């Protein structure tokens, strides 16, 4: 799929953080923005009740998640 060019204003501190993350992760800013927008749209389209159950489950299993991340 092709890419389109967008223009918008972003808070300067957020932009610095994004640039820093791009450098640290060896990714392009455009790639990070695409990923962030995709995640945002996906989260917004999920029914709120599903998100509530997911958040409750994550809170319930926070210790397990932390142990698995190690």
Number of C-alpha atoms within 10 A of each C-alpha: 3 3 7 5 5 5 5 4 6 9 7 9 9 10 13 12 11 16 16 13 15 17 12 9 10 9 12 14 16 12 11 16 13 13 11 12 12 11 12 11 10 10 12 10 9 10 9 11 9 10 13 11 11 12 12 12 11 13 12 11 11 12 11 11 12 9 8 8 7 5
